[in-house]
């Protein structure tokens, strides 16, 4: 039988750690975008990095959701 921590913890620790790091990157992008000239090359490139990081976070969350479903089916 799983402990309470095991039941409520993330199924995939790698995905969890990557989401945490990407979230920090997204936050830094938000700060940089707010400090740059609208429409500048730096603002556009930073916004692109933000979008890509957000897409990866979404993919990792979907991976975690599927892993959680599989875990529930198995256990």
PQR file of N, CA, C, O and H, with PARSE charges and radii, in Angstrom:
ATOM      1  N   UNK A   1       0.842  -1.180   0.000 -0.4000 1.5000
ATOM      2  CA  UNK A   1       0.000   0.000   0.000 -0.0000 2.0000
ATOM      3  C   UNK A   1       0.889   1.247   0.000  0.5500 1.7000
ATOM      4  O   UNK A   1       1.903   1.294   0.697 -0.5500 1.4000
ATOM      5  N   UNK A   2       0.503   2.246  -0.781 -0.4000 1.5000
ATOM      6  CA  UNK A   2       1.289   3.476  -0.881 -0.0000 2.0000
ATOM      7  C   UNK A   2       1.047   4.389   0.312  0.5500 1.7000
ATOM      8  O   UNK A   2      -0.047   4.443   0.872 -0.5500 1.4000
ATOM      9  H   UNK A   2      -0.321   2.207  -1.348  0.4000 1.0000
ATOM     10  N   UNK A   3       2.119   5.115   0.685 -0.4000 1.5000
ATOM     11  CA  UNK A   3       1.965   6.105   1.744 -0.0000 2.0000
ATOM     12  C   UNK A   3       1.219   7.313   1.190  0.5500 1.7000
ATOM     13  O   UNK A   3       1.046   7.447  -0.021 -0.5500 1.4000
ATOM     14  H   UNK A   3       3.008   5.071   0.229  0.4000 1.0000
ATOM     15  N   UNK A   4       0.778   8.192   2.091 -0.4000 1.5000
ATOM     16  CA  UNK A   4       0.070   9.409   1.671 -0.0000 2.0000
ATOM     17  C   UNK A   4       0.949  10.251   0.749  0.5500 1.7000
ATOM     18  O   UNK A   4       0.459  10.791  -0.242 -0.5500 1.4000
ATOM     19  H   UNK A   4       0.919   8.083   3.075  0.4000 1.0000
ATOM     20  N   UNK A   5       2.248  10.370   1.063 -0.4000 1.5000
ATOM     21  CA  UNK A   5       3.172  11.142   0.237 -0.0000 2.0000
ATOM     22  C   UNK A   5       3.296  10.547  -1.158  0.5500 1.7000
ATOM     23  O   UNK A   5       3.334  11.286  -2.142 -0.5500 1.4000
ATOM     24  H   UNK A   5       2.646   9.931   1.868  0.4000 1.0000
ATOM     25  N   UNK A   6       3.358   9.233  -1.256 -0.4000 1.5000
ATOM     26  CA  UNK A   6       3.477   8.581  -2.555 -0.0000 2.0000
ATOM     27  C   UNK A   6       2.226   8.790  -3.394  0.5500 1.7000
ATOM     28  O   UNK A   6       2.325   8.975  -4.607 -0.5500 1.4000
ATOM     29  H   UNK A   6       3.327   8.633  -0.457  0.4000 1.0000
ATOM     30  N   UNK A   7       1.059   8.764  -2.777 -0.4000 1.5000
ATOM     31  CA  UNK A   7      -0.193   8.949  -3.515 -0.0000 2.0000
ATOM     32  C   UNK A   7      -0.352  10.372  -4.025  0.5500 1.7000
ATOM     33  O   UNK A   7      -0.941  10.580  -5.085 -0.5500 1.4000
ATOM     34  H   UNK A   7       0.979   8.613  -1.792  0.4000 1.0000
ATOM     35  N   UNK A   8       0.161  11.354  -3.295 -0.4000 1.5000
ATOM     36  CA  UNK A   8      -0.041  12.749  -3.664 -0.0000 2.0000
ATOM     37  C   UNK A   8       1.173  13.374  -4.337  0.5500 1.7000
ATOM     38  O   UNK A   8       1.122  14.534  -4.746 -0.5500 1.4000
ATOM     39  H   UNK A   8       0.640  11.185  -2.434  0.4000 1.0000
ATOM     40  N   UNK A   9       2.253  12.630  -4.457 -0.4000 1.5000
ATOM     41  CA  UNK A   9       3.453  13.140  -5.109 -0.0000 2.0000
ATOM     42  C   UNK A   9       3.359  12.966  -6.614  0.5500 1.7000
ATOM     43  O   UNK A   9       2.527  12.204  -7.106 -0.5500 1.4000
ATOM     44  H   UNK A   9       2.295  11.688  -4.124  0.4000 1.0000
ATOM     45  N   UNK A  10       4.218  13.678  -7.349 -0.4000 1.5000
ATOM     46  CA  UNK A  10       4.210  13.540  -8.801 -0.0000 2.0000
ATOM     47  C   UNK A  10       4.655  12.141  -9.227  0.5500 1.7000
ATOM     48  O   UNK A  10       5.545  11.551  -8.615 -0.5500 1.4000
ATOM     49  H   UNK A  10       4.894  14.297  -6.949  0.4000 1.0000
ATOM     50  N   UNK A  11       4.038  11.627 -10.264 -0.4000 1.5000
ATOM     51  CA  UNK A  11       4.371  10.307 -10.784 -0.0000 2.0000
ATOM     52  C   UNK A  11       5.737  10.327 -11.452  0.5500 1.7000
ATOM     53  O   UNK A  11       6.532   9.403 -11.281 -0.5500 1.4000
ATOM     54  H   UNK A  11       3.315  12.107 -10.761  0.4000 1.0000
ATOM     55  N   UNK A  12       6.006  11.370 -12.203 -0.4000 1.5000
ATOM     56  CA  UNK A  12       7.264  11.485 -12.928 -0.0000 2.0000
ATOM     57  C   UNK A  12       8.061  12.658 -12.360  0.5500 1.7000
ATOM     58  O   UNK A  12       7.767  13.816 -12.657 -0.5500 1.4000
ATOM     59  H   UNK A  12       5.360  12.121 -12.341  0.4000 1.0000
ATOM     60  N   UNK A  13       9.062  12.357 -11.549 -0.4000 1.5000
ATOM     61  CA  UNK A  13       9.845  13.412 -10.910 -0.0000 2.0000
ATOM     62  C   UNK A  13      10.618  14.245 -11.925  0.5500 1.7000
ATOM     63  O   UNK A  13      10.802  15.445 -11.719 -0.5500 1.4000
ATOM     64  H   UNK A  13       9.301  11.416 -11.307  0.4000 1.0000
ATOM     65  N   UNK A  14      11.075  13.632 -13.019 -0.4000 1.5000
ATOM     66  CA  UNK A  14      11.794  14.392 -14.038 -0.0000 2.0000
ATOM     67  C   UNK A  14      10.886  15.457 -14.639  0.5500 1.7000
ATOM     68  O   UNK A  14      11.293  16.610 -14.785 -0.5500 1.4000
ATOM     69  H   UNK A  14      10.926  12.658 -13.187  0.4000 1.0000
ATOM     70  N   UNK A  15       9.661  15.080 -14.988 -0.4000 1.5000
ATOM     71  CA  UNK A  15       8.712  16.043 -15.545 -0.0000 2.0000
ATOM     72  C   UNK A  15       8.430  17.145 -14.525  0.5500 1.7000
ATOM     73  O   UNK A  15       8.360  18.322 -14.879 -0.5500 1.4000
ATOM     74  H   UNK A  15       9.331  14.144 -14.869  0.4000 1.0000
ATOM     75  N   UNK A  16       8.271  16.766 -13.279 -0.4000 1.5000
ATOM     76  CA  UNK A  16       8.005  17.737 -12.220 -0.0000 2.0000
ATOM     77  C   UNK A  16       9.146  18.751 -12.103  0.5500 1.7000
ATOM     78  O   UNK A  16       8.903  19.955 -12.020 -0.5500 1.4000
ATOM     79  H   UNK A  16       8.327  15.809 -12.991  0.4000 1.0000
ATOM     80  N   UNK A  17      10.378  18.266 -12.097 -0.4000 1.5000
ATOM     81  CA  UNK A  17      11.548  19.147 -12.004 -0.0000 2.0000
ATOM     82  C   UNK A  17      11.673  20.044 -13.228  0.5500 1.7000
ATOM     83  O   UNK A  17      12.011  21.221 -13.103 -0.5500 1.4000
ATOM     84  H   UNK A  17      10.575  17.288 -12.164  0.4000 1.0000
ATOM     85  N   UNK A  18      11.405  19.501 -14.400 -0.4000 1.5000
ATOM     86  CA  UNK A  18      11.482  20.304 -15.625 -0.0000 2.0000
ATOM     87  C   UNK A  18      10.418  21.397 -15.630  0.5500 1.7000
ATOM     88  O   UNK A  18      10.691  22.524 -16.044 -0.5500 1.4000
ATOM     89  H   UNK A  18      11.131  18.544 -14.502  0.4000 1.0000
ATOM     90  N   UNK A  19       9.213  21.076 -15.177 -0.4000 1.5000
ATOM     91  CA  UNK A  19       8.148  22.080 -15.101 -0.0000 2.0000
ATOM     92  C   UNK A  19       8.558  23.200 -14.158  0.5500 1.7000
ATOM     93  O   UNK A  19       8.330  24.374 -14.452 -0.5500 1.4000
ATOM     94  H   UNK A  19       8.991  20.161 -14.841  0.4000 1.0000
ATOM     95  N   UNK A  20       9.159  22.851 -13.035 -0.4000 1.5000
ATOM     96  CA  UNK A  20       9.608  23.862 -12.074 -0.0000 2.0000
ATOM     97  C   UNK A  20      10.637  24.792 -12.711  0.5500 1.7000
ATOM     98  O   UNK A  20      10.534  26.012 -12.581 -0.5500 1.4000
ATOM     99  H   UNK A  20       9.344  21.898 -12.797  0.4000 1.0000
ATOM    100  N   UNK A  21      11.615  24.228 -13.391 -0.4000 1.5000
ATOM    101  CA  UNK A  21      12.663  25.039 -14.016 -0.0000 2.0000
ATOM    102  C   UNK A  21      12.126  25.870 -15.173  0.5500 1.7000
ATOM    103  O   UNK A  21      12.500  27.032 -15.330 -0.5500 1.4000
ATOM    104  H   UNK A  21      11.698  23.237 -13.496  0.4000 1.0000
ATOM    105  N   UNK A  22      11.259  25.286 -15.976 -0.4000 1.5000
ATOM    106  CA  UNK A  22      10.670  26.043 -17.085 -0.0000 2.0000
ATOM    107  C   UNK A  22       9.768  27.166 -16.581  0.5500 1.7000
ATOM    108  O   UNK A  22       9.686  28.226 -17.203 -0.5500 1.4000
ATOM    109  H   UNK A  22      10.955  24.342 -15.848  0.4000 1.0000
ATOM    110  N   UNK A  23       9.099  26.939 -15.470 -0.4000 1.5000
ATOM    111  CA  UNK A  23       8.258  27.987 -14.891 -0.0000 2.0000
ATOM    112  C   UNK A  23       9.103  29.183 -14.463  0.5500 1.7000
ATOM    113  O   UNK A  23       8.690  30.332 -14.625 -0.5500 1.4000
ATOM    114  H   UNK A  23       9.166  26.079 -14.965  0.4000 1.0000
ATOM    115  N   UNK A  24      10.284  28.911 -13.919 -0.4000 1.5000
ATOM    116  CA  UNK A  24      11.198  29.997 -13.558 -0.0000 2.0000
ATOM    117  C   UNK A  24      11.663  30.737 -14.814  0.5500 1.7000
ATOM    118  O   UNK A  24      11.761  31.964 -14.809 -0.5500 1.4000
ATOM    119  H   UNK A  24      10.620  27.978 -13.787  0.4000 1.0000
ATOM    120  N   UNK A  25      11.945  30.007 -15.871 -0.4000 1.5000
ATOM    121  CA  UNK A  25      12.347  30.616 -17.141 -0.0000 2.0000
ATOM    122  C   UNK A  25      11.222  31.494 -17.703  0.5500 1.7000
ATOM    123  O   UNK A  25      11.471  32.599 -18.185 -0.5500 1.4000
ATOM    124  H   UNK A  25      11.865  29.010 -15.875  0.4000 1.0000
ATOM    125  N   UNK A  26      10.009  31.003 -17.637 -0.4000 1.5000
ATOM    126  CA  UNK A  26       8.854  31.776 -18.114 -0.0000 2.0000
ATOM    127  C   UNK A  26       8.711  33.062 -17.308  0.5500 1.7000
ATOM    128  O   UNK A  26       8.442  34.123 -17.871 -0.5500 1.4000
ATOM    129  H   UNK A  26       9.806  30.105 -17.245  0.4000 1.0000
ATOM    130  N   UNK A  27       8.888  32.971 -16.009 -0.4000 1.5000
ATOM    131  CA  UNK A  27       8.807  34.168 -15.162 -0.0000 2.0000
ATOM    132  C   UNK A  27       9.873  35.190 -15.512  0.5500 1.7000
ATOM    133  O   UNK A  27       9.598  36.389 -15.544 -0.5500 1.4000
ATOM    134  H   UNK A  27       9.107  32.109 -15.552  0.4000 1.0000
ATOM    135  N   UNK A  28      11.086  34.726 -15.773 -0.4000 1.5000
ATOM    136  CA  UNK A  28      12.156  35.633 -16.173 -0.0000 2.0000
ATOM    137  C   UNK A  28      11.849  36.282 -17.521  0.5500 1.7000
ATOM    138  O   UNK A  28      12.127  37.464 -17.723 -0.5500 1.4000
ATOM    139  H   UNK A  28      11.309  33.751 -15.747  0.4000 1.0000
ATOM    140  N   UNK A  29      11.282  35.513 -18.432 -0.4000 1.5000
ATOM    141  CA  UNK A  29      10.880  36.072 -19.725 -0.0000 2.0000
ATOM    142  C   UNK A  29       9.835  37.160 -19.531  0.5500 1.7000
ATOM    143  O   UNK A  29       9.902  38.209 -20.172 -0.5500 1.4000
ATOM    144  H   UNK A  29      11.057  34.552 -18.267  0.4000 1.0000
ATOM    145  N   UNK A  30       8.872  36.916 -18.652 -0.4000 1.5000
ATOM    146  CA  UNK A  30       7.855  37.935 -18.365 -0.0000 2.0000
ATOM    147  C   UNK A  30       8.499  39.231 -17.888  0.5500 1.7000
ATOM    148  O   UNK A  30       8.117  40.317 -18.326 -0.5500 1.4000
ATOM    149  H   UNK A  30       8.817  36.064 -18.132  0.4000 1.0000
ATOM    150  N   UNK A  31       9.475  39.117 -16.992 -0.4000 1.5000
ATOM    151  CA  UNK A  31      10.166  40.306 -16.480 -0.0000 2.0000
ATOM    152  C   UNK A  31      10.926  41.022 -17.597  0.5500 1.7000
ATOM    153  O   UNK A  31      10.868  42.247 -17.701 -0.5500 1.4000
ATOM    154  H   UNK A  31       9.785  38.236 -16.637  0.4000 1.0000
ATOM    155  N   UNK A  32      11.636  40.264 -18.429 -0.4000 1.5000
ATOM    156  CA  UNK A  32      12.395  40.873 -19.511 -0.0000 2.0000
ATOM    157  C   UNK A  32      11.492  41.552 -20.535  0.5500 1.7000
ATOM    158  O   UNK A  32      11.799  42.642 -21.017 -0.5500 1.4000
ATOM    159  H   UNK A  32      11.684  39.269 -18.344  0.4000 1.0000
ATOM    160  N   UNK A  33      10.390  40.911 -20.861 -0.4000 1.5000
ATOM    161  CA  UNK A  33       9.448  41.499 -21.818 -0.0000 2.0000
ATOM    162  C   UNK A  33       8.942  42.836 -21.294  0.5500 1.7000
ATOM    163  O   UNK A  33       8.786  43.791 -22.055 -0.5500 1.4000
ATOM    164  H   UNK A  33      10.141  40.025 -20.470  0.4000 1.0000
ATOM    165  N   UNK A  34       8.686  42.897 -19.992 -0.4000 1.5000
ATOM    166  CA  UNK A  34       8.215  44.142 -19.393 -0.0000 2.0000
ATOM    167  C   UNK A  34       9.261  45.241 -19.367  0.5500 1.7000
ATOM    168  O   UNK A  34       8.923  46.416 -19.223 -0.5500 1.4000
ATOM    169  H   UNK A  34       8.812  42.121 -19.374  0.4000 1.0000
ATOM    170  N   UNK A  35      10.531  44.871 -19.506 -0.4000 1.5000
ATOM    171  CA  UNK A  35      11.618  45.848 -19.435 -0.0000 2.0000
ATOM    172  C   UNK A  35      12.139  46.272 -20.816  0.5500 1.7000
ATOM    173  O   UNK A  35      12.977  47.169 -20.913 -0.5500 1.4000
ATOM    174  H   UNK A  35      10.805  43.917 -19.624  0.4000 1.0000
ATOM    175  N   UNK A  36      11.646  45.633 -21.873 -0.4000 1.5000
ATOM    176  CA  UNK A  36      12.162  45.929 -23.212 -0.0000 2.0000
ATOM    177  C   UNK A  36      11.165  46.762 -24.004  0.5500 1.7000
ATOM    178  O   UNK A  36       9.979  46.841 -23.682 -0.5500 1.4000
ATOM    179  H   UNK A  36      10.965  44.905 -21.794  0.4000 1.0000
ATOM    180  N   UNK A  37      11.689  47.368 -25.036 -0.4000 1.5000
ATOM    181  CA  UNK A  37      10.873  48.209 -25.919 -0.0000 2.0000
ATOM    182  C   UNK A  37       9.892  47.317 -26.690  0.5500 1.7000
ATOM    183  O   UNK A  37      10.308  46.349 -27.326 -0.5500 1.4000
ATOM    184  H   UNK A  37      12.652  47.304 -25.298  0.4000 1.0000
ATOM    185  N   UNK A  38       8.591  47.638 -26.636 -0.4000 1.5000
ATOM    186  CA  UNK A  38       7.619  46.833 -27.394 -0.0000 2.0000
ATOM    187  C   UNK A  38       7.974  46.806 -28.886  0.5500 1.7000
ATOM    188  O   UNK A  38       8.259  47.837 -29.496 -0.5500 1.4000
ATOM    189  H   UNK A  38       8.253  48.424 -26.119  0.4000 1.0000
ATOM    190  N   UNK A  39       7.948  45.611 -29.444 -0.4000 1.5000
ATOM    191  CA  UNK A  39       8.242  45.438 -30.864 -0.0000 2.0000
ATOM    192  C   UNK A  39       9.717  45.297 -31.180  0.5500 1.7000
ATOM    193  O   UNK A  39      10.078  45.069 -32.334 -0.5500 1.4000
ATOM    194  H   UNK A  39       7.716  44.774 -28.949  0.4000 1.0000
ATOM    195  N   UNK A  40      10.586  45.427 -30.173 -0.4000 1.5000
ATOM    196  CA  UNK A  40      12.023  45.301 -30.421 -0.0000 2.0000
ATOM    197  C   UNK A  40      12.385  43.836 -30.682  0.5500 1.7000
ATOM    198  O   UNK A  40      11.614  42.930 -30.366 -0.5500 1.4000
ATOM    199  H   UNK A  40      10.293  45.612 -29.235  0.4000 1.0000
ATOM    200  N   UNK A  41      13.557  43.623 -31.257 -0.4000 1.5000
ATOM    201  CA  UNK A  41      14.024  42.269 -31.534 -0.0000 2.0000
ATOM    202  C   UNK A  41      14.145  41.481 -30.234  0.5500 1.7000
ATOM    203  O   UNK A  41      13.765  40.311 -30.180 -0.5500 1.4000
ATOM    204  H   UNK A  41      14.183  44.360 -31.514  0.4000 1.0000
ATOM    205  N   UNK A  42      14.669  42.113 -29.194 -0.4000 1.5000
ATOM    206  CA  UNK A  42      14.832  41.427 -27.904 -0.0000 2.0000
ATOM    207  C   UNK A  42      13.466  41.021 -27.348  0.5500 1.7000
ATOM    208  O   UNK A  42      13.312  39.910 -26.842 -0.5500 1.4000
ATOM    209  H   UNK A  42      14.978  43.063 -29.238  0.4000 1.0000
ATOM    210  N   UNK A  43      12.492  41.896 -27.437 -0.4000 1.5000
ATOM    211  CA  UNK A  43      11.144  41.581 -26.941 -0.0000 2.0000
ATOM    212  C   UNK A  43      10.551  40.415 -27.721  0.5500 1.7000
ATOM    213  O   UNK A  43       9.947  39.517 -27.134 -0.5500 1.4000
ATOM    214  H   UNK A  43      12.618  42.799 -27.849  0.4000 1.0000
ATOM    215  N   UNK A  44      10.720  40.423 -29.030 -0.4000 1.5000
ATOM    216  CA  UNK A  44      10.181  39.348 -29.866 -0.0000 2.0000
ATOM    217  C   UNK A  44      10.858  38.007 -29.584  0.5500 1.7000
ATOM    218  O   UNK A  44      10.190  36.977 -29.493 -0.5500 1.4000
ATOM    219  H   UNK A  44      11.211  41.152 -29.507  0.4000 1.0000
ATOM    220  N   UNK A  45      12.182  38.022 -29.445 -0.4000 1.5000
ATOM    221  CA  UNK A  45      12.911  36.777 -29.166 -0.0000 2.0000
ATOM    222  C   UNK A  45      12.578  36.242 -27.775  0.5500 1.7000
ATOM    223  O   UNK A  45      12.437  35.033 -27.589 -0.5500 1.4000
ATOM    224  H   UNK A  45      12.725  38.858 -29.519  0.4000 1.0000
ATOM    225  N   UNK A  46      12.455  37.136 -26.808 -0.4000 1.5000
ATOM    226  CA  UNK A  46      12.102  36.725 -25.443 -0.0000 2.0000
ATOM    227  C   UNK A  46      10.687  36.145 -25.414  0.5500 1.7000
ATOM    228  O   UNK A  46      10.432  35.151 -24.734 -0.5500 1.4000
ATOM    229  H   UNK A  46      12.569  38.118 -26.960  0.4000 1.0000
ATOM    230  N   UNK A  47       9.779  36.763 -26.149 -0.4000 1.5000
ATOM    231  CA  UNK A  47       8.405  36.249 -26.228 -0.0000 2.0000
ATOM    232  C   UNK A  47       8.384  34.869 -26.880  0.5500 1.7000
ATOM    233  O   UNK A  47       7.584  34.013 -26.502 -0.5500 1.4000
ATOM    234  H   UNK A  47       9.986  37.570 -26.702  0.4000 1.0000
ATOM    235  N   UNK A  48       9.260  34.654 -27.856 -0.4000 1.5000
ATOM    236  CA  UNK A  48       9.335  33.344 -28.506 -0.0000 2.0000
ATOM    237  C   UNK A  48       9.835  32.280 -27.519  0.5500 1.7000
ATOM    238  O   UNK A  48       9.300  31.173 -27.474 -0.5500 1.4000
ATOM    239  H   UNK A  48       9.909  35.349 -28.163  0.4000 1.0000
ATOM    240  N   UNK A  49      10.849  32.616 -26.741 -0.4000 1.5000
ATOM    241  CA  UNK A  49      11.354  31.696 -25.719 -0.0000 2.0000
ATOM    242  C   UNK A  49      10.240  31.378 -24.719  0.5500 1.7000
ATOM    243  O   UNK A  49      10.068  30.226 -24.321 -0.5500 1.4000
ATOM    244  H   UNK A  49      11.284  33.516 -26.777  0.4000 1.0000
ATOM    245  N   UNK A  50       9.494  32.395 -24.319 -0.4000 1.5000
ATOM    246  CA  UNK A  50       8.366  32.236 -23.392 -0.0000 2.0000
ATOM    247  C   UNK A  50       7.345  31.254 -23.955  0.5500 1.7000
ATOM    248  O   UNK A  50       6.908  30.340 -23.257 -0.5500 1.4000
ATOM    249  H   UNK A  50       9.634  33.331 -24.643  0.4000 1.0000
ATOM    250  N   UNK A  51       6.964  31.443 -25.221 -0.4000 1.5000
ATOM    251  CA  UNK A  51       5.957  30.572 -25.851 -0.0000 2.0000
ATOM    252  C   UNK A  51       6.440  29.121 -25.917  0.5500 1.7000
ATOM    253  O   UNK A  51       5.682  28.198 -25.617 -0.5500 1.4000
ATOM    254  H   UNK A  51       7.319  32.186 -25.788  0.4000 1.0000
ATOM    255  N   UNK A  52       7.693  28.923 -26.307 -0.4000 1.5000
ATOM    256  CA  UNK A  52       8.232  27.566 -26.418 -0.0000 2.0000
ATOM    257  C   UNK A  52       8.271  26.896 -25.048  0.5500 1.7000
ATOM    258  O   UNK A  52       7.882  25.736 -24.915 -0.5500 1.4000
ATOM    259  H   UNK A  52       8.309  29.673 -26.550  0.4000 1.0000
ATOM    260  N   UNK A  53       8.735  27.614 -24.035 -0.4000 1.5000
ATOM    261  CA  UNK A  53       8.785  27.048 -22.680 -0.0000 2.0000
ATOM    262  C   UNK A  53       7.385  26.690 -22.192  0.5500 1.7000
ATOM    263  O   UNK A  53       7.190  25.647 -21.569 -0.5500 1.4000
ATOM    264  H   UNK A  53       9.051  28.557 -24.144  0.4000 1.0000
ATOM    265  N   UNK A  54       6.415  27.552 -22.474 -0.4000 1.5000
ATOM    266  CA  UNK A  54       5.031  27.290 -22.057 -0.0000 2.0000
ATOM    267  C   UNK A  54       4.469  26.052 -22.770  0.5500 1.7000
ATOM    268  O   UNK A  54       3.732  25.271 -22.167 -0.5500 1.4000
ATOM    269  H   UNK A  54       6.573  28.400 -22.980  0.4000 1.0000
ATOM    270  N   UNK A  55       4.809  25.876 -24.033 -0.4000 1.5000
ATOM    271  CA  UNK A  55       4.361  24.686 -24.770 -0.0000 2.0000
ATOM    272  C   UNK A  55       4.961  23.413 -24.167  0.5500 1.7000
ATOM    273  O   UNK A  55       4.271  22.403 -24.030 -0.5500 1.4000
ATOM    274  H   UNK A  55       5.407  26.510 -24.523  0.4000 1.0000
ATOM    275  N   UNK A  56       6.243  23.464 -23.808 -0.4000 1.5000
ATOM    276  CA  UNK A  56       6.890  22.298 -23.206 -0.0000 2.0000
ATOM    277  C   UNK A  56       6.253  21.984 -21.853  0.5500 1.7000
ATOM    278  O   UNK A  56       6.049  20.816 -21.524 -0.5500 1.4000
ATOM    279  H   UNK A  56       6.804  24.285 -23.920  0.4000 1.0000
ATOM    280  N   UNK A  57       5.940  23.012 -21.070 -0.4000 1.5000
ATOM    281  CA  UNK A  57       5.267  22.807 -19.778 -0.0000 2.0000
ATOM    282  C   UNK A  57       3.928  22.105 -20.011  0.5500 1.7000
ATOM    283  O   UNK A  57       3.592  21.154 -19.305 -0.5500 1.4000
ATOM    284  H   UNK A  57       6.106  23.961 -21.337  0.4000 1.0000
ATOM    285  N   UNK A  58       3.173  22.572 -20.994 -0.4000 1.5000
ATOM    286  CA  UNK A  58       1.882  21.935 -21.292 -0.0000 2.0000
ATOM    287  C   UNK A  58       2.057  20.464 -21.667  0.5500 1.7000
ATOM    288  O   UNK A  58       1.282  19.613 -21.230 -0.5500 1.4000
ATOM    289  H   UNK A  58       3.447  23.344 -21.567  0.4000 1.0000
ATOM    290  N   UNK A  59       3.078  20.165 -22.480 -0.4000 1.5000
ATOM    291  CA  UNK A  59       3.333  18.780 -22.877 -0.0000 2.0000
ATOM    292  C   UNK A  59       3.727  17.921 -21.674  0.5500 1.7000
ATOM    293  O   UNK A  59       3.285  16.779 -21.548 -0.5500 1.4000
ATOM    294  H   UNK A  59       3.708  20.856 -22.835  0.4000 1.0000
ATOM    295  N   UNK A  60       4.556  18.475 -20.796 -0.4000 1.5000
ATOM    296  CA  UNK A  60       4.970  17.727 -19.608 -0.0000 2.0000
ATOM    297  C   UNK A  60       3.795  17.484 -18.661  0.5500 1.7000
ATOM    298  O   UNK A  60       3.688  16.414 -18.064 -0.5500 1.4000
ATOM    299  H   UNK A  60       4.915  19.403 -20.899  0.4000 1.0000
ATOM    300  N   UNK A  61       2.922  18.471 -18.526 -0.4000 1.5000
ATOM    301  CA  UNK A  61       1.734  18.287 -17.681 -0.0000 2.0000
ATOM    302  C   UNK A  61       0.831  17.205 -18.248  0.5500 1.7000
ATOM    303  O   UNK A  61       0.259  16.414 -17.499 -0.5500 1.4000
ATOM    304  H   UNK A  61       3.009  19.341 -19.011  0.4000 1.0000
ATOM    305  N   UNK A  62       0.701  17.169 -19.564 -0.4000 1.5000
ATOM    306  CA  UNK A  62      -0.104  16.117 -20.199 -0.0000 2.0000
ATOM    307  C   UNK A  62       0.540  14.749 -19.962  0.5500 1.7000
ATOM    308  O   UNK A  62      -0.158  13.770 -19.697 -0.5500 1.4000
ATOM    309  H   UNK A  62       1.165  17.812 -20.173  0.4000 1.0000
ATOM    310  N   UNK A  63       1.854  14.683 -20.058 -0.4000 1.5000
ATOM    311  CA  UNK A  63       2.582  13.437 -19.776 -0.0000 2.0000
ATOM    312  C   UNK A  63       2.319  12.983 -18.341  0.5500 1.7000
ATOM    313  O   UNK A  63       2.059  11.806 -18.094 -0.5500 1.4000
ATOM    314  H   UNK A  63       2.421  15.478 -20.274  0.4000 1.0000
ATOM    315  N   UNK A  64       2.389  13.922 -17.399 -0.4000 1.5000
ATOM    316  CA  UNK A  64       2.132  13.584 -15.993 -0.0000 2.0000
ATOM    317  C   UNK A  64       0.696  13.096 -15.798  0.5500 1.7000
ATOM    318  O   UNK A  64       0.454  12.143 -15.058 -0.5500 1.4000
ATOM    319  H   UNK A  64       2.601  14.879 -17.600  0.4000 1.0000
ATOM    320  N   UNK A  65      -0.253  13.755 -16.466 -0.4000 1.5000
ATOM    321  CA  UNK A  65      -1.654  13.368 -16.339 -0.0000 2.0000
ATOM    322  C   UNK A  65      -1.844  11.926 -16.814  0.5500 1.7000
ATOM    323  O   UNK A  65      -2.515  11.127 -16.160 -0.5500 1.4000
ATOM    324  H   UNK A  65      -0.056  14.530 -17.068  0.4000 1.0000
ATOM    325  N   UNK A  66      -1.240  11.608 -17.963 -0.4000 1.5000
ATOM    326  CA  UNK A  66      -1.351  10.248 -18.498 -0.0000 2.0000
ATOM    327  C   UNK A  66      -0.670   9.235 -17.580  0.5500 1.7000
ATOM    328  O   UNK A  66      -1.185   8.137 -17.372 -0.5500 1.4000
ATOM    329  H   UNK A  66      -0.694  12.257 -18.494  0.4000 1.0000
ATOM    330  N   UNK A  67       0.486   9.604 -17.033 -0.4000 1.5000
ATOM    331  CA  UNK A  67       1.193   8.698 -16.123 -0.0000 2.0000
ATOM    332  C   UNK A  67       0.370   8.466 -14.864  0.5500 1.7000
ATOM    333  O   UNK A  67       0.326   7.349 -14.348 -0.5500 1.4000
ATOM    334  H   UNK A  67       0.904  10.496 -17.202  0.4000 1.0000
ATOM    335  N   UNK A  68      -0.287   9.518 -14.365 -0.4000 1.5000
ATOM    336  CA  UNK A  68      -1.155   9.379 -13.190 -0.0000 2.0000
ATOM    337  C   UNK A  68      -2.325   8.448 -13.489  0.5500 1.7000
ATOM    338  O   UNK A  68      -2.684   7.614 -12.658 -0.5500 1.4000
ATOM    339  H   UNK A  68      -0.251  10.425 -14.785  0.4000 1.0000
ATOM    340  N   UNK A  69      -2.919   8.587 -14.672 -0.4000 1.5000
ATOM    341  CA  UNK A  69      -4.027   7.708 -15.056 -0.0000 2.0000
ATOM    342  C   UNK A  69      -3.578   6.253 -15.121  0.5500 1.7000
ATOM    343  O   UNK A  69      -4.275   5.358 -14.643 -0.5500 1.4000
ATOM    344  H   UNK A  69      -2.627   9.265 -15.347  0.4000 1.0000
ATOM    345  N   UNK A  70      -2.410   6.026 -15.715 -0.4000 1.5000
ATOM    346  CA  UNK A  70      -1.876   4.666 -15.811 -0.0000 2.0000
ATOM    347  C   UNK A  70      -1.595   4.091 -14.429  0.5500 1.7000
ATOM    348  O   UNK A  70      -1.834   2.910 -14.175 -0.5500 1.4000
ATOM    349  H   UNK A  70      -1.844   6.753 -16.103  0.4000 1.0000
ATOM    350  N   UNK A  71      -1.089   4.931 -13.546 -0.4000 1.5000
ATOM    351  CA  UNK A  71      -0.822   4.494 -12.177 -0.0000 2.0000
ATOM    352  C   UNK A  71      -2.083   4.104 -11.445  0.5500 1.7000
ATOM    353  O   UNK A  71      -2.096   3.138 -10.682 -0.5500 1.4000
ATOM    354  H   UNK A  71      -0.894   5.890 -13.751  0.4000 1.0000
ATOM    355  N   UNK A  72      -3.154   4.860 -11.679 -0.4000 1.5000
ATOM    356  CA  UNK A  72      -4.429   4.541 -11.036 -0.0000 2.0000
ATOM    357  C   UNK A  72      -4.994   3.223 -11.573  0.5500 1.7000
ATOM    358  O   UNK A  72      -5.551   2.424 -10.820 -0.5500 1.4000
ATOM    359  H   UNK A  72      -3.144   5.645 -12.298  0.4000 1.0000
ATOM    360  N   UNK A  73      -4.843   3.007 -12.881 -0.4000 1.5000
ATOM    361  CA  UNK A  73      -5.336   1.776 -13.486 -0.0000 2.0000
ATOM    362  C   UNK A  73      -4.563   0.566 -12.960  0.5500 1.7000
ATOM    363  O   UNK A  73      -5.142  -0.492 -12.717 -0.5500 1.4000
ATOM    364  H   UNK A  73      -4.391   3.656 -13.493  0.4000 1.0000
ATOM    365  N   UNK A  74      -3.265   0.731 -12.791 -0.4000 1.5000
ATOM    366  CA  UNK A  74      -2.407  -0.371 -12.362 -0.0000 2.0000
ATOM    367  C   UNK A  74      -2.539  -0.658 -10.871  0.5500 1.7000
ATOM    368  O   UNK A  74      -2.390  -1.799 -10.433 -0.5500 1.4000
ATOM    369  H   UNK A  74      -2.794   1.590 -12.988  0.4000 1.0000
ATOM    370  N   UNK A  75      -2.821   0.388 -10.094 -0.4000 1.5000
ATOM    371  CA  UNK A  75      -2.762   0.168  -8.661 -0.0000 2.0000
ATOM    372  C   UNK A  75      -4.024   0.393  -7.955  0.5500 1.7000
ATOM    373  O   UNK A  75      -4.086   0.234  -6.736 -0.5500 1.4000
ATOM    374  H   UNK A  75      -2.943   1.315 -10.449  0.4000 1.0000
TER
END
